[in-house]
C-alpha cells in the first residue's frame, strides 16, 4: 500500500515534550498480484515528540478510514522514530 496524506495538527510545546493530534485526508493505492485499488482515506492522528539535547524521539498512532472496499484492510498504524534536531 502506498498513501499520501495531508494533516492539520495541533502541537502545543511543553518544555521538552510536544504532544500533537489532529486529522488528515489523502489518497491510497493498494496492489495485490494483478488486482489494484485506488481511493481516498481519512485519518485521526495522536503523537508525542521528545527532545533530549540534539536527539528527537517520536511516537505516533494513526487511525485510518479507507474508502470503498480495499483489497487489504488497514485500520491503524503505530510508528516510532529517532532523529537529530538542530
Secondary structure, 3 states (H helix, E strand, C coil): CEEEEEEEEECCEECCEEEEEEEEEEEEEEEECCEEEEEEEEEEEEEEEEEECCEEEEEEEEEEEECCCCCCCCCEEEEEEEEECC
